[in-house]
Amino acid sequence: MASSANSNPVPKLYKNVIDDVINEVRELFLDEGVDEQVLLELKTLWENKLLQSKAVEGFHTDEQKALQAAQQQQQQVQQVQQVQQVTQPAQSQQVILPPQQQQAPQQQVIVQESKLIHMGGTGMSAAATAATLALPTAVTQYQQLLTSQGQILQLVRGPNGAQYIIQPQQQILLQQQMQPGGVQAPVIQQVMQAAAMAPQPSQAATAQVQQVQQAPGATAPQASAQPQAQQQQQAQPQGQQPPMMLQVDGTGETSSEEDEDEEEYDEDDDEEKDKDGAEDGQVEEEPLNSGDDVSDEEDQELFETDNVVVCQYDKIHRSKNKWKFHLKDGIMNLNGRDYVFSKAIGDAEW
Amino acid sequence: MAYQLYRNTTLGNSLQESLDELIQTQQITPQLALQVLLQFDKAINTALANRVRNRVNFRGSLNTYRFCDNVWTFVLNDVEFREVTELVKVDKVKIVACDGKSDSSCSAADVLLCFCASALFFF
């Protein structure tokens, strides 16, 4: 954006204020006997919220810069891993292909999008597995923890520095984008979950999120095709999936029809299906929205924000219905973005 | 005492939220949080006065105005904010302005009151 060319003063100003405040209150914290660590946490929280608000452009903390560098590296690594996984012998049914690199909106949506389950082959073929599941770009690290019950908890570390443990409770269908020719299991990956749940057609219904589908049988990939899988496929392997996809769940058929309908219907119905048994309604909604809004949010001028200017007035003048405003030292939030001014002069007719 | 006016901004709100989180986890006391906010008021007032040096012009149509407790609240429609570098247009904007001259402390409460009251008053 053009503003960056003229060095938008806002990020610097905010950083200065943050640093000033933190430094000034350090003493207060020590007086109260509060650890320095808490002070740092305050700073981190503060900065993260600013980042999340997207109100400031070019507000980079050091951590964010490091993350961006790491992200790029990760993408390359993940792509390499894709290839590697495909070539693995297919004794295990688990040939997991990482999802396509999604343009995850910033780094924040990670948690929602990454409700993916990577199956480590509980009790099945020993080999294979443990292909790293490629998560959306912004995720820096993740680890898989295999609980004693065979449930896989995914430890995700988002760029915020916060760690999330994602417990897969839904069924997600992993779609392979490349087909390893001659692999026994066709496209669909089955994940065993300790908490067996009926396929939730509405779950994880986003274009970006892959779905792992649970099937009772370990070996034969009896893919119960979830209609959503068909909806959301981005790079569906060509021609191999359809014959194998059986629909086990009952509510599936409606959603494909509604796919043609307006979005709102989808969401409503999806929500209803969610309530049938799923817990994670939010997973579905956010990916749904984020899938649509990624570019929109950036381009769209009018957010829902209340455009607000907080400032001081030097002089307010009125002549009949002509008003003149002389303002100073203001912070503005317009269209979701922050601006500042030392002086502002305005005219308006009432 | 510096104006508490700026607590209801992105910067101020994120600070308050962060402090609230720390209070919830009992890492700091509410008293300490208040001190931090007071310090924030000072810092932001000083920063705005000293570090910022740009001018903005704007034009629009005035929908409502209110002057209460020495706080002006305006709602303008179809406004263009013009800076040297860029132009921003909004359909509606609310301007809240405390007295820039006197030393009267414009508390956040006053400002909020005017925020809310104006909604009742004019709409």
Interface residues (C-beta under 8 A of the other chain):
Chain A: A2 S3 A5 N6 P9 K12 L13 Y14 N16 V17 I18 D20 V21 E24 V25 L28 F29 E32 V34 V38 E41 L42 L45 W46 K49 L50 S53 A55 V56 E301 L302 D306 N307 V308 V309 V310 C311 Q312 Y313 D314 I316 N321 W323 F325 L327 K328 D329 G330 I331 M332 N333 L334 N335 D338 Y339 V340 F341 S342 K343 A344 I345 G346 D347 A348 E349 W350
Chain B: Y3 L5 Y6 N8 T9 T10 L11 N13 S14 L15 E17 S18 L19 E21 L22 Q27 I28 T29 L32 Q35 V36 Q39 F40 K42 A43 I44 N45 T46 A47 L48 A49 R51 V52 R53 N54 R55 V56 N57 F58 R59 G60 S61 L62 N63 Y65 W72 F74 L76 V79 F81 E83 V84 T85 E86 V88 K89 V90 D91 K92 V93 K94 I95 V96 A97 C98 D99 G100 K101 C106 V111
